[in-house]
Amino acid sequence: MSAATTQTSERQPVLYLSHGAPPLADDSTWTGELAAWSSDLPRPSSVLIVSAHWEMAPIAVSATSGDVPLLYDFWGFPQRYYEVTYDAPGAPELAQSVAGLLSGAGESLHQDPTRGLDHGAYVPLKEMFPEADVPVLQLSMPTLDPQRLFALGERLAPLRDEGVLIVGSGFTTHNLAWFNPSAPSDAAPPTPSAEFDHWAAEAVGRGDVDAVLDFLAKAPAAREAHPRTEHWAPLYVALGAASASGGVDAASVIDGFWYGLSKRSWQFA
């Protein structure tokens, strides 16, 4: 049985979303945007998510049993954030499909049966699929190299035709020096954050993959927006999966800022 035959075989789009820190789940605007977004999506058979918070090489997938606790990969937050649960089913068949696609490119897939979903995965998925009834598998980023991650996305693209929703989860701007919880969450962002967000909206919107992959050289305020590139890197995987059939057809679904950081998120047809 393929990873998709349990629920649907409808071809899925590809998503890149800005997942934020755990407190973003308290923002009614953002949670409402995610809920509305998911209501417009075709029902996926399963979700394959690449989060900024799991870098591991060789490439690996999370637990597939569905009974492994979440990974609360943050510290210094109130206790209630460590009591969140999201008991989505595991996706062992999807793991087999991913392994098959990677082996065809000469790459082996490792499994970590002890690793639960991190907050880059469960925080947004809890808002998008609150019933936790869609199987979820998390895939590590084996590198931050743009071309390699783009190629990884290309290899994963056939999963879309099996009903698998491929999601890159990062943050369109991610400089925690800008994060100021004492200010209003919707206060005007720092100029570099706004400049980078504007550039990103235009570059992704016109399908300029080369510019996005070379953003450190092409984007304004790139190194301020991303002092380290791990929150931008999941977009490379999403672009690879989206462009495998030729070209990139992107729609900006969520925009705006949260404590100075860009929430911009895209759906790729």
N, C-alpha and C positions, 0 to 999 in steps of 0.2 A: 504494500500500500504506500502511495506517495505521501509526502508531508501535507498534501492539500486535500485529499479526498474525503477527509472527515467533515468538512463544512461547505466548501465552495471551490470551484475551479476558475472563477472570474479573475481576469488579470488585474493585478494590484498596481496602484501607483507606488512611488517611492517618496519617503518623507525625510526632511531634515528639520528638526525642531530644537528650539532653545529651551532646555529643561530647567535651568536655574538651580538654586539651592533649595533644600527642603522647605523653607518658609514661603517660597513662591506658591506652594500649594494652598496658602492662606489667602492668596490674592484672587478675589472673586472674578475679576476681569479675565485673568489668565486661565483659570479653571473653566470659566464659561466658554472661552475661545477654544480650548481643547475639546470640550464636550461637543460643541457645535461642529468642529472639524471632523471628529470621529463619526458623527451622525450622518455626514455626507459621504463617507467612505464606503466602498463595497465591503461586505463582511469578509474579513480575512480568515483563512484556515489556521494561520499561526502568524506570529510576529518574530522576525529576526532583527534584533536591535544591537547597534554598535554604539557604545557609550564612551564619552571622553574619559571616563573614570576607570577604564580597564585597558591597560597597555600590557601585553604579554606576548612574548615570542618564545618558542614557536606559537603559531596561532592556536587559539583554544576556544572551546565553548563552555558555557556554564552547565550547572547540573540539569539533568533532563528528567529527574524523577518527580518534580513538582512538589516535593515536601521538604526542601532545603530552605532554611530561614533567609530572609533578606539580608543584604550586606549593608549595614549602616556605616558607610564609609565617610563619616564626618565627625566632628567633635565640637564641644562647646555649645550645643543647642539644648533647649529645654527637653525634659524627659519624654514628653509626648511624641517628639519626632522619632524616638527610638522604639516606640510602641506601634508604629504604623505596620500594618500587614498587607500583603498582596499575594494571595494564594492561587496564582495562575497555574494551570496545568503545565507540566513539562512537555517538551517537544522532541522526543527521541527520534521520531521519523524525520523531522526536519534536520536534526543533527546528522543523520545518515545521508540525507540529500546534500548537505553542505560538504560533508567529507568526500562524497563522490565528485562534486564539482571541483574541489581543491585538488583531489588526487589526479584528476585529468590534466591539471597544470603542474603536476609533479610536486605538490605540496601536501604534507600530511596534517591532519587535524587532531589536536589533543583535546581530551575531555577532562574537566575538573569537576568531579562529582560533589565536591564540598562547597563550590562557589554559588551563592545565591545572586539574585539580581541586585545591582547597586542602585544608588539613588538617581543616577542618570537614566536608568531604565524604569524603575517602578514609580518614581514620582509622576512623570507624564502619563504612563500607561494606566495608573490608577484613576486618572481623570478621563482618559479616552475610552477605556474599557473597564468601567467601575465594577462590573459583575465578576471580573477576573475569570472569565470563561473562555478566553482565547489563549491557546498554548503560546508560551514565550520562550525564546532561546536567546541568550546573549552571546555575542561573538567578540573576542578581544581584538584590539588593534595591535598587530605585530610590529608596527613601525609607525612613525609620523611622516614618512616620506610620501609626498603627494602622489607621485606617479605610481608607486606600489599600491597605495590604498585605492587609487582610481582603478587600477587593474584588478584588484580584489573585488571591487564592486561590479566590474564587468563580468567576472567569473560567476558572481552570485545572481546575475540578472535572470537566468532561466527560472529561478524560484518564483518570480512574479507570475508566471503563467501557471503555477501550481497553487495560486491563491495566497502566497506568502507576502506579507507586508514588510518590506525592508525599511528600517528606520535608522537614520543617523541622529544621534542625540548629543548636542554640544551647546554652544552659546555663540551668537553671532558677534558679540564683543564680550571679552572676558578679561577685564583688568580689575581685580578685587580692590585695588587702591581707590577706585571710583566708588566702591560700595559704601554708602553712608546711610545706615538704617535710621539715623536721627532726622534725616530729611524726608519729605514726602516721597513715597515710592514712585510717583509719576512726575517728579520734578524734572526740569529740563536737563538733558544729559550733558556731560562734558563735551566740548567741541570735537575732540578726536573721536569719541564714540559715535557722535552724529555723523561725522564725515565718513567714517568707515562704513557705517550702516547704509548711508546713501550710495556709496560706491558698490557695496555688496548687492544692494537691491538692483542696481543697473546692470552689473556684470552678470549676476545669475539670471536676471530677467531676460537678457539677450542671449543667454546660453554660451557665454564666453568662457568655456572650460579652461582654456590656456591661462587666462587672466586669473581665474580663481585658484588654480593650482600654483601659480606664481605670485600669489597675493603679497608676499613680503616685498617683492620688487615693484608691484603694480598698484597696490592700494594705498591711499593716504592713511597716515597714522597706523600703519599695519602693526608695527612692533609695540605701539601703545595699546592698541585694541587687543592684541594677543601677545603678551610678554613671553608666553609659551604657547605652542600652536595646538595643543591637544583638544581644545574645545572647538576649533575650526576643522580639525582633521576628519571627524565623522562625515562632513559634507563631501569629502573626496569619495568616500565609499558610495554615498548616495548618488553622486553625479555619475560614477562609473556604472552603477546599476541602471540609472535612468537613460544613459546615452548609448547603451549597448545596441539598441535598435535604430540608432542613427539620430543625432541631434539631441538637444535638451529642451524640453517644453516645461517651463517652470511657472508656477503661480505663487506669489507671496501671500500666504494665508493669515499669518499673524505678524503684526509689526508693533512699534512702540518700544518703550524702555521701562525697565524696572530697576530703580536705584542706580540709574546711569548706564545700565547694561542693555544692549539691544536684544529684544525678544524675537527678532525677525525669524520666521520659519517658512519653509517652502514645501510645496507639493509638486512632484514631477510626474507628468503623465507617462 
